[in-house]
């Protein structure tokens, strides 16, 4: 019989730490809007154990993943490669967990003593949560429901382009019928709280979790971030700020609640896992003259839209395209590595596979991975077990402008490598 246990671990840093995601912030945090959590789910089918951890952080790097896996595998019977760490990508959390994967560009600002102390403590906090959950397993039933949620995420580059609106809910029930955990996967940048926000929060995800945990007491609401590299609320939100984050988080909670009540039970649930290493090359950059031309072109476009009083979402896209052109040039001058060694992982729960990607992966890549084997049910996460920045589609590389393409450091063939690696994992 399947057994499970869930646990919430508070990982909120001290007030005053630098915050992640927005480069135009001028100082550290000033307070807490929502506590930040590591939500832990351990599963055991009496042959195999796996641990799934969702984190209210901007990203997860290889070093954090390695440390957590080392501690847990040395103190439990959970295998090293059966532990998954997935960040929500909140832009209202700490800068911690952005160290090491991408050379010196991982450190836009050198960490101070408090940053270092927090980053040192964090692996133990997460690992101890997994160890606790492993010691408190109980029989559970597993059910699944998928649905489509419109009006939250949109393709932030162009709202007419592809976006995956799928909400997937894994429901794990105690034998009483009460939910132990709702593990939700959806893809959308949590950036409704903008750079003017200096309070710690998981953004709309925190509001979603609060709502679910009020509806289902003693249940942990997980949020596994999908392939959100080109997905945000930009073209759907009415404004920025707390009120809008609450509205959109409540919208997601409503959809998840309905799905949870309709989740179909799965029989004979077995667990399995696999990890596949990858080597990703760094992209080839254009000449300095081309970089400067891109910056001027992007600035002219942004200035024109301001003069025309274009809609805020259109101005935002142009502003970020301008920022992306500047970041592209800065990356060219600062990059100090030629390749990144990273991994993808598969965690299977019954007939459902979770395939991880270590990046801000574009939605189209997640779609192509899910379509590899129509006979299997597959979810694809981003921001998991490592971080290499944006992974756009090969077609996106043909565009000279855009924040995502300007900020990407990996080579154009990375999309192909991800899909091929996922295919290996699905046949392991």
C-alpha positions as CSV (number, residue, x, y, z in Angstrom):
1,X,0.0,0.0,0.0
2,X,1.1,3.5,-0.7
3,X,2.2,5.6,2.3
4,X,2.8,9.3,2.5
5,X,3.6,12.2,4.8
6,X,3.7,16.0,4.3
7,X,5.3,18.8,6.2
8,X,5.6,22.6,6.0
9,X,9.0,24.0,6.9
10,X,9.3,27.8,7.4
11,X,12.3,29.1,5.4
12,X,11.6,32.9,5.7
13,X,14.9,34.8,5.9
14,X,15.7,37.6,8.3
15,X,14.2,41.0,7.4
16,X,16.6,43.1,5.5
17,X,18.0,40.5,3.1
18,X,18.3,41.5,-0.5
19,X,15.3,40.3,-2.6
20,X,15.3,38.4,-5.8
21,X,14.0,38.8,-9.3
22,X,14.0,42.6,-9.9
23,X,17.2,44.4,-10.5
24,X,15.8,47.9,-9.9
25,X,15.1,47.4,-6.1
26,X,17.2,49.8,-4.1
27,X,17.3,48.1,-0.7
28,X,16.5,44.9,1.2
29,X,13.2,43.6,2.5
30,X,11.3,45.6,5.1
31,X,8.8,43.0,6.3
32,X,6.8,39.8,5.8
33,X,3.6,39.6,3.8
34,X,3.6,35.8,3.7
35,X,5.9,33.3,5.4
36,X,8.0,31.4,2.9
37,X,7.9,27.6,3.0
38,X,9.5,24.4,1.9
39,X,6.6,22.0,1.5
40,X,7.7,18.4,1.8
41,X,6.0,15.2,0.5
42,X,7.5,11.8,1.1
43,X,5.9,8.7,-0.6
44,X,6.7,5.0,0.0
45,X,5.3,2.1,-2.0
46,X,7.1,-0.4,0.3
47,X,9.8,-0.9,-2.4
48,X,10.8,2.7,-3.3
49,X,10.7,6.0,-1.6
50,X,10.6,9.5,-3.2
51,X,10.6,13.0,-1.8
52,X,9.0,16.0,-3.5
53,X,9.8,19.5,-2.2
54,X,8.4,22.7,-3.4
55,X,10.1,25.9,-2.3
56,X,9.1,29.6,-2.1
57,X,12.4,30.7,-3.7
58,X,13.6,32.3,-7.0
59,X,15.4,29.1,-8.0
60,X,17.3,26.0,-6.8
61,X,21.0,25.6,-7.6
62,X,23.0,22.3,-7.9
63,X,24.8,22.9,-4.6
64,X,21.6,23.2,-2.6
65,X,20.2,20.1,-4.3
66,X,23.4,18.1,-3.6
67,X,23.5,19.1,0.1
68,X,19.9,18.3,0.8
69,X,20.2,14.9,-1.0
70,X,23.4,14.1,0.9
71,X,21.9,14.8,4.3
72,X,18.6,12.9,3.6
73,X,20.2,9.9,1.9
74,X,22.6,9.5,4.8
75,X,19.9,9.7,7.4
76,X,17.0,7.8,5.8
77,X,16.3,5.1,3.2
78,X,15.3,7.7,0.6
79,X,17.7,7.3,-2.4
80,X,19.9,10.2,-3.3
81,X,18.4,10.6,-6.8
82,X,14.8,10.2,-5.6
83,X,14.7,13.7,-4.1
84,X,13.2,16.6,-6.2
85,X,13.5,20.3,-5.3
86,X,11.3,22.7,-7.3
87,X,11.3,26.4,-6.7
88,X,8.2,28.5,-7.2
89,X,10.3,31.4,-8.8
90,X,8.8,34.0,-6.5
91,X,10.3,37.5,-7.1
92,X,9.5,38.4,-3.5
93,X,11.9,36.1,-1.7
94,X,15.6,36.1,-1.0
95,X,18.5,36.1,-3.4
96,X,19.7,32.8,-1.8
97,X,20.0,29.7,-4.1
98,X,21.5,31.6,-7.0
99,X,25.0,30.5,-6.5
100,X,27.3,28.4,-8.7
101,X,25.4,27.0,-11.6
102,X,26.2,29.8,-14.1
103,X,29.7,30.9,-13.1
104,X,30.3,34.3,-11.7
105,X,27.1,35.7,-13.4
106,X,25.2,33.8,-10.7
107,X,26.4,36.5,-8.3
108,X,25.2,39.8,-9.5
109,X,26.1,41.1,-6.1
110,X,28.5,39.3,-3.8
111,X,26.7,37.8,-0.8
112,X,27.1,39.5,2.6
113,X,27.3,37.7,5.9
114,X,23.6,37.3,6.4
115,X,23.1,36.0,2.9
116,X,25.8,33.4,3.5
117,X,24.4,32.4,6.9
118,X,21.0,31.9,5.4
119,X,22.3,29.9,2.4
120,X,24.3,27.8,4.8
121,X,21.3,27.0,7.1
122,X,18.8,26.4,4.3
123,X,19.9,22.9,3.2
124,X,19.5,21.6,6.8
125,X,16.1,23.2,7.2
126,X,14.8,21.4,4.0
127,X,16.6,18.1,4.8
128,X,15.2,18.0,8.3
129,X,11.7,18.5,7.0
130,X,12.2,15.5,4.7
131,X,13.6,13.4,7.5
132,X,10.7,14.3,9.7
133,X,8.2,13.4,7.0
134,X,9.9,10.1,6.4
135,X,9.5,9.2,10.0
136,X,5.7,9.9,10.0
137,X,4.4,7.9,7.0
138,X,0.8,6.7,7.0
139,X,-1.3,4.9,4.4
140,X,-2.7,7.2,1.7
141,X,-4.9,7.0,-1.4
142,X,-3.9,8.8,-4.6
143,X,-6.1,10.5,-7.1
144,X,-5.6,12.9,-10.0
145,X,-7.6,15.5,-11.9
146,X,-6.6,17.9,-14.7
147,X,-8.5,21.0,-15.9
148,X,-7.9,24.2,-17.9
149,X,-7.8,27.6,-16.1
150,X,-8.2,30.6,-18.4
151,X,-7.5,34.2,-17.3
152,X,-4.4,33.7,-15.1
153,X,-1.3,32.9,-17.2
154,X,-0.5,34.2,-20.7
155,X,2.4,34.1,-23.1
156,X,4.1,37.2,-21.8
157,X,6.1,37.8,-25.0
158,X,2.9,37.9,-27.2
159,X,-0.5,37.0,-25.8
160,X,-1.4,35.4,-29.2
161,X,1.3,32.8,-28.8
162,X,1.2,29.4,-27.1
163,X,0.4,29.1,-23.4
164,X,-0.4,25.9,-21.4
165,X,-3.4,26.6,-19.1
166,X,-3.4,23.1,-17.6
167,X,-3.9,22.7,-13.9
168,X,-2.9,19.2,-12.6
169,X,-3.9,18.2,-9.0
170,X,-2.5,15.1,-7.3
171,X,-4.6,14.4,-4.2
172,X,-3.2,12.3,-1.4
173,X,-5.8,11.3,1.2
174,X,-5.6,9.8,4.6
175,X,-7.7,6.6,5.1
176,X,-10.3,8.9,6.8
177,X,-10.8,10.5,3.3
178,X,-9.3,13.8,4.4
179,X,-6.6,15.2,2.2
180,X,-3.1,15.0,3.5
181,X,-1.6,16.9,0.5
182,X,-2.8,18.6,-2.7
183,X,0.2,18.7,-5.1
184,X,-0.7,21.3,-7.8
185,X,1.3,21.9,-11.0
186,X,0.7,25.0,-13.1
187,X,3.0,27.3,-15.1
188,X,3.0,31.0,-14.5
189,X,5.6,33.6,-13.3
190,X,4.7,34.8,-9.8
191,X,5.4,38.5,-10.6
192,X,2.2,40.3,-9.7
193,X,4.0,41.8,-6.8
194,X,6.4,44.1,-8.6
195,X,9.8,45.7,-7.8
196,X,8.0,48.2,-5.5
197,X,7.2,45.4,-3.1
198,X,9.7,44.9,-0.3
199,X,7.8,42.3,1.7
200,X,8.5,38.6,1.6
201,X,5.8,36.6,-0.2
202,X,5.2,33.8,-2.6
203,X,3.1,36.2,-4.7
204,X,-0.2,34.8,-6.0
205,X,1.0,31.3,-4.9
206,X,0.9,32.2,-1.2
207,X,-2.7,33.4,-1.5
208,X,-3.6,30.2,-3.3
209,X,-2.0,28.1,-0.6
210,X,-3.7,30.1,2.2
211,X,-7.1,29.6,0.6
212,X,-6.6,25.8,0.0
213,X,-5.3,25.2,3.5
214,X,-8.4,27.0,5.0
215,X,-10.7,24.9,2.9
216,X,-8.9,21.6,3.7
217,X,-7.5,21.8,7.3
218,X,-4.4,19.8,8.0
219,X,-3.6,19.6,4.3
220,X,-0.4,21.0,2.7
221,X,-1.0,22.9,-0.5
222,X,2.0,22.3,-2.9
223,X,2.7,24.4,-6.0
224,X,5.1,22.8,-8.5
225,X,6.1,25.5,-11.0
226,X,5.8,24.4,-14.7
227,X,7.6,25.6,-17.8
228,X,6.9,29.3,-17.1
229,X,9.9,30.8,-18.9
230,X,7.6,32.7,-21.3
231,X,4.4,32.7,-19.1
232,X,3.2,35.4,-16.7
233,X,0.1,37.3,-15.8
234,X,1.2,40.3,-17.8
235,X,-1.7,40.3,-20.3
236,X,-4.4,39.2,-17.9
237,X,-3.7,41.1,-14.7
238,X,-5.7,44.3,-14.0
239,X,-2.9,45.8,-12.0
240,X,0.1,45.0,-9.8
241,X,0.1,44.6,-6.1
242,X,-1.4,42.6,-3.2
243,X,-5.0,43.0,-4.2
244,X,-4.4,41.5,-7.6
245,X,-2.2,38.8,-6.3
246,X,-5.0,37.8,-3.9
247,X,-7.5,37.8,-6.7
248,X,-5.4,35.6,-9.0
249,X,-4.3,33.3,-6.2
250,X,-8.0,32.8,-5.2
251,X,-8.8,32.1,-8.8
252,X,-6.3,29.3,-8.8
253,X,-7.5,28.0,-5.5
254,X,-11.0,27.8,-6.8
255,X,-9.9,25.7,-9.8
256,X,-7.8,23.4,-7.6
257,X,-10.6,23.0,-5.1
258,X,-13.0,21.9,-7.8
259,X,-10.3,19.5,-9.2
260,X,-9.6,18.1,-5.8
261,X,-13.3,17.3,-5.3
262,X,-13.3,15.4,-8.7
263,X,-10.0,13.7,-8.4
264,X,-10.2,10.2,-9.8
265,X,-8.6,7.5,-7.6
266,X,-5.7,5.5,-8.9
267,X,-5.1,1.8,-8.1
268,X,-1.9,-0.1,-7.6
269,X,0.3,2.9,-7.3
270,X,4.0,2.2,-7.7
271,X,6.9,4.6,-7.5
272,X,10.0,5.0,-9.6
273,X,12.7,7.5,-10.3
274,X,15.7,8.2,-12.6
275,X,18.2,11.0,-13.2
276,X,19.9,11.8,-16.5
277,X,23.0,14.1,-16.7
278,X,23.3,16.7,-19.4
279,X,26.0,19.1,-20.6
280,X,24.7,22.4,-22.0
281,X,27.0,24.6,-24.0
282,X,27.1,28.4,-23.6
283,X,25.7,30.4,-26.6
284,X,27.8,32.3,-29.1
285,X,27.4,36.0,-28.7
286,X,27.2,38.7,-31.4
287,X,29.8,41.4,-31.9
288,X,30.0,44.4,-29.7
289,X,28.6,46.5,-32.6
290,X,25.6,44.2,-32.9
291,X,25.0,44.3,-29.2
292,X,25.0,48.1,-29.2
293,X,22.6,48.2,-32.3
294,X,20.2,45.9,-30.4
295,X,20.2,48.2,-27.4
296,X,19.5,51.3,-29.5
297,X,16.7,49.5,-31.5
298,X,15.0,48.3,-28.3
299,X,15.3,51.7,-26.6
300,X,13.8,53.4,-29.7
301,X,10.8,51.0,-29.6
302,X,10.3,51.5,-25.9
303,X,10.5,55.3,-26.2
304,X,8.0,55.3,-29.1
305,X,5.4,53.2,-27.1
306,X,5.7,55.6,-24.2
307,X,5.1,58.6,-26.5
308,X,2.1,56.8,-27.9
309,X,0.7,56.1,-24.4
310,X,0.5,52.4,-25.3
311,X,-1.2,50.0,-22.9
312,X,0.8,49.2,-19.8
313,X,1.3,45.5,-20.7
314,X,2.7,46.5,-24.1
315,X,5.0,49.1,-22.6
316,X,6.2,46.5,-20.1
317,X,7.1,44.0,-22.8
318,X,9.1,46.7,-24.6
319,X,10.8,47.8,-21.5
320,X,11.9,44.3,-20.7
321,X,13.1,43.8,-24.3
322,X,15.3,46.9,-23.8
323,X,16.5,45.5,-20.5
324,X,17.2,42.2,-22.2
325,X,19.3,43.8,-24.9
326,X,21.4,45.5,-22.2
327,X,21.7,42.2,-20.3
328,X,22.8,40.4,-23.4
329,X,25.7,42.7,-23.8
330,X,26.6,42.5,-20.1
331,X,26.5,38.7,-20.2
332,X,28.8,38.6,-23.2
333,X,31.4,40.6,-21.2
334,X,31.0,38.7,-17.9
335,X,30.5,35.1,-18.9
336,X,33.3,32.9,-17.6
337,X,32.2,29.4,-18.4
338,X,31.9,27.4,-21.7
339,X,29.4,24.7,-20.5
340,X,27.2,23.7,-17.7
341,X,26.8,20.2,-16.3
342,X,23.3,19.7,-15.1
343,X,20.6,17.1,-14.8
344,X,17.0,16.2,-15.6
345,X,15.0,13.9,-13.4
346,X,11.9,11.7,-13.6
347,X,9.7,10.9,-10.6
348,X,6.8,8.5,-11.4
349,X,3.8,8.1,-9.2
350,X,1.6,5.3,-10.7
351,X,0.9,6.2,-14.3
352,X,2.0,9.8,-13.9
353,X,5.5,11.1,-14.6
354,X,7.1,14.3,-13.4
355,X,10.0,15.4,-15.7
356,X,12.2,18.2,-14.3
357,X,14.0,20.9,-16.1
358,X,16.7,23.1,-14.4
359,X,15.6,26.3,-15.9
360,X,13.1,28.9,-17.0
361,X,12.0,26.6,-19.7
362,X,9.6,27.8,-22.4
363,X,6.1,26.3,-22.5
364,X,6.5,24.9,-26.0
365,X,9.4,22.7,-24.8
366,X,7.2,21.4,-22.0
367,X,4.5,20.7,-24.5
368,X,6.8,18.7,-26.8
369,X,8.1,16.7,-23.9
370,X,4.5,15.8,-22.8
371,X,3.8,14.7,-26.4
372,X,6.8,12.3,-26.6
373,X,4.6,9.3,-25.5
374,X,0.9,9.9,-25.7
375,X,0.3,6.6,-23.8
376,X,1.9,8.2,-20.7
377,X,0.8,11.0,-18.4
378,X,3.6,13.5,-18.1
379,X,4.1,16.8,-16.2
380,X,7.1,19.0,-16.9
381,X,8.5,21.3,-14.2
382,X,10.9,24.2,-14.4
383,X,13.3,25.6,-11.7
384,X,14.1,22.1,-10.5
385,X,17.4,20.7,-9.1
386,X,19.5,23.4,-10.7
387,X,19.3,26.6,-12.6
388,X,20.7,27.7,-16.0
389,X,18.5,30.7,-16.7
390,X,16.1,30.8,-19.6
391,X,15.8,28.0,-22.1
392,X,13.9,29.4,-25.1
393,X,12.8,27.5,-28.1
394,X,15.2,27.4,-31.1
395,X,12.7,29.5,-33.0
396,X,12.9,32.2,-30.3
397,X,16.6,32.5,-30.9
398,X,15.8,33.9,-34.3
399,X,14.4,37.0,-32.7
400,X,17.0,39.7,-31.8
401,X,14.9,41.4,-29.2
402,X,13.2,40.3,-26.0
403,X,14.1,40.0,-22.3
404,X,14.1,36.2,-22.3
405,X,16.4,35.8,-25.4
406,X,18.7,38.6,-24.2
407,X,19.1,36.9,-20.8
408,X,19.6,33.3,-22.1
409,X,23.2,32.0,-21.8
410,X,22.7,28.5,-23.2
411,X,23.2,27.5,-26.8
412,X,20.4,27.3,-29.5
413,X,20.4,23.4,-29.5
414,X,19.4,23.2,-25.8
415,X,15.7,22.7,-26.7
416,X,16.7,19.6,-28.7
417,X,18.9,18.3,-25.8
418,X,16.1,18.7,-23.3
419,X,13.5,16.8,-25.4
420,X,16.0,14.0,-26.1
421,X,17.0,13.7,-22.5
422,X,13.3,13.5,-21.4
423,X,12.8,10.7,-24.0
424,X,15.6,8.7,-22.3
425,X,14.0,9.3,-18.9
426,X,10.6,8.1,-20.0
427,X,12.1,4.8,-21.2
428,X,14.3,4.2,-18.2
